[in-house]
Amino acid sequence: MSLTYSKKLINRFKNPRYAKKLKNPDAVGEVGNMKCGDIMRLELKIKKDKSGKEKISEIGFQTFGCPSAIASSDVICELAKGKTLNEAKKLKKSDVVKKLGGMPLIKIHCSVLGIGALGKAIENLKKIKK
């Protein structure tokens, strides 16, 4: 079976924009898929805007995985940055796949991992604030 990756996906894999550790993140989300071995860590910094809404001001990831996992992590960061926590929680795997110009069906689970890591980070932030 051959895997055909879109040019957008390959570019994100080779040149990720958000692959970084944040200094003193406000929240962290980690997920993994034992079946394929992908592991993702997503870090967030949150700031209130002028209206008092909390928004994702900085975001970074570290991912151990295949090209689809790394590209998906990068895209989830781009899609979430600048959004409120509620807006970020509404992101779907289809948003990631569309932004990447598609991906092999066997690799769709990678986009779900990125969404999961973002959800965990937001969930962890809410636990910290209680």
Kinemage of the C-alpha trace (Angstrom):
@kinemage 1
@onewidth
@group {chain A} dominant
@subgroup {mainchain}
@vectorlist {calphas} color= white
{ca met a 1} P 0.000 0.000 0.000
{ca ser a 2} L 1.394 3.388 -0.909
{ca leu a 3} L 0.664 6.570 0.988
{ca thr a 4} L 0.074 9.707 -1.010
{ca tyr a 5} L 0.578 12.878 0.998
{ca ser a 6} L -0.570 16.307 -0.188
{ca lys a 7} L 2.013 19.001 -0.850
{ca lys a 8} L 0.559 20.994 2.068
{ca leu a 9} L 1.017 18.053 4.440
{ca ile a 10} L 4.586 17.438 3.311
{ca asn a 11} L 5.416 21.140 3.710
{ca arg a 12} L 3.977 21.204 7.252
{ca phe a 13} L 5.944 18.073 8.130
{ca lys a 14} L 9.220 19.485 6.798
{ca asn a 15} L 8.678 23.058 8.058
{ca pro a 16} L 6.468 23.042 11.150
{ca arg a 17} L 5.799 26.560 12.457
{ca tyr a 18} L 4.724 25.669 15.983
{ca ala a 19} L 7.176 22.891 16.921
{ca lys a 20} L 8.515 24.379 20.148
{ca lys a 21} L 8.402 24.217 23.908
{ca leu a 22} L 6.808 27.182 25.638
{ca lys a 23} L 8.412 28.707 28.680
{ca asn a 24} L 6.034 28.338 31.639
{ca pro a 25} L 2.935 27.169 29.733
{ca asp a 26} L -0.450 27.727 31.368
{ca ala a 27} L -1.701 24.320 30.269
{ca val a 28} L -0.403 21.097 28.745
{ca gly a 29} L -2.219 18.296 26.964
{ca glu a 30} L -0.609 14.964 26.161
{ca val a 31} L -2.051 12.094 24.160
{ca gly a 32} L -0.735 8.992 22.495
{ca asn a 33} L -1.859 6.182 20.272
{ca met a 34} L -0.435 2.854 21.373
{ca lys a 35} L -1.412 1.234 18.062
{ca cys a 36} L 0.814 3.464 15.895
{ca gly a 37} L 3.193 4.881 18.513
{ca asp a 38} L 2.421 8.586 17.938
{ca ile a 39} L 2.807 10.817 20.999
{ca met a 40} L 1.764 14.483 21.133
{ca arg a 41} L 2.327 17.190 23.701
{ca leu a 42} L 0.584 20.521 23.215
{ca glu a 43} L 1.323 23.591 25.358
{ca leu a 44} L -0.799 26.727 25.722
{ca lys a 45} L -0.392 30.235 27.048
{ca ile a 46} L -3.617 32.095 27.732
{ca lys a 47} L -4.218 35.844 27.903
{ca lys a 48} L -7.369 37.885 28.351
{ca asp a 49} L -8.260 40.209 25.503
{ca lys a 50} L -9.660 43.735 25.951
{ca ser a 51} L -13.159 42.361 26.475
{ca gly a 52} L -11.933 39.945 29.174
{ca lys a 53} L -12.204 36.782 27.076
{ca glu a 54} L -9.451 34.247 27.563
{ca lys a 55} L -7.704 33.462 24.295
{ca ile a 56} L -4.836 31.221 23.264
{ca ser a 57} L -1.976 33.682 22.871
{ca glu a 58} L 0.846 31.192 22.338
{ca ile a 59} L 0.829 27.536 21.423
{ca gly a 60} L 3.479 24.951 20.707
{ca phe a 61} L 3.843 21.214 20.252
{ca gln a 62} L 6.281 18.374 20.443
{ca thr a 63} L 5.258 15.279 18.522
{ca phe a 64} L 6.906 11.928 18.074
{ca gly a 65} L 5.280 10.325 15.074
{ca cys a 66} L 4.769 10.055 11.364
{ca pro a 67} L 4.555 12.941 8.878
{ca ser a 68} L 0.752 13.109 9.284
{ca ala a 69} L 1.044 13.346 13.077
{ca ile a 70} L 3.590 16.165 12.928
{ca ala a 71} L 1.725 18.077 10.208
{ca ser a 72} L -1.589 17.662 12.078
{ca ser a 73} L -0.028 18.961 15.292
{ca asp a 74} L 1.257 22.033 13.483
{ca val a 75} L -2.101 22.749 11.859
{ca ile a 76} L -4.050 22.343 15.098
{ca cys a 77} L -1.771 24.979 16.631
{ca glu a 78} L -2.404 27.391 13.763
{ca leu a 79} L -6.156 26.848 13.897
{ca ala a 80} L -6.332 27.276 17.698
{ca lys a 81} L -4.045 30.293 18.129
{ca gly a 82} L -6.002 33.462 18.849
{ca lys a 83} L -9.221 31.598 19.576
{ca thr a 84} L -11.145 31.523 22.850
{ca leu a 85} L -11.056 28.203 24.695
{ca asn a 86} L -14.649 27.476 23.632
{ca glu a 87} L -13.858 28.244 19.984
{ca ala a 88} L -10.761 26.027 20.109
{ca lys a 89} L -12.761 23.151 21.626
{ca lys a 90} L -15.058 23.219 18.573
{ca leu a 91} L -12.262 22.384 16.122
{ca lys a 92} L -12.794 19.055 14.367
{ca lys a 93} L -10.594 16.537 12.608
{ca ser a 94} L -12.191 17.595 9.325
{ca asp a 95} L -10.821 21.133 9.898
{ca val a 96} L -7.306 19.716 10.210
{ca val a 97} L -7.598 17.374 7.223
{ca lys a 98} L -9.036 20.156 5.040
{ca lys a 99} L -6.253 22.584 6.006
{ca leu a 100} L -3.694 19.911 5.045
{ca gly a 101} L -5.278 19.313 1.649
{ca gly a 102} L -6.299 15.815 2.689
{ca met a 103} L -4.372 12.821 3.981
{ca pro a 104} L -4.394 9.066 3.468
{ca leu a 105} L -7.423 7.461 5.164
{ca ile a 106} L -5.144 5.217 7.194
{ca lys a 107} L -3.595 8.378 8.719
{ca ile a 108} L -6.812 10.224 9.701
{ca his a 109} L -6.316 9.066 13.313
{ca cys a 110} L -3.361 11.484 13.492
{ca ser a 111} L -5.687 14.462 13.122
{ca val a 112} L -7.799 13.105 15.966
{ca leu a 113} L -4.740 12.976 18.231
{ca gly a 114} L -4.074 16.685 17.717
{ca ile a 115} L -7.669 17.530 18.565
{ca gly a 116} L -7.372 15.298 21.636
{ca ala a 117} L -4.180 16.988 22.856
{ca leu a 118} L -5.803 20.419 22.488
{ca gly a 119} L -8.888 19.222 24.371
{ca lys a 120} L -6.751 17.802 27.186
{ca ala a 121} L -4.784 21.051 27.502
{ca ile a 122} L -8.020 23.049 27.775
{ca glu a 123} L -9.437 20.530 30.252
{ca asn a 124} L -6.244 20.710 32.341
{ca leu a 125} L -6.372 24.517 32.326
{ca lys a 126} L -9.915 24.455 33.675
{ca lys a 127} L -8.851 22.013 36.447
{ca ile a 128} L -5.987 24.299 37.467
{ca lys a 129} L -8.304 27.302 37.739
{ca lys a 130} L -10.802 25.582 40.056
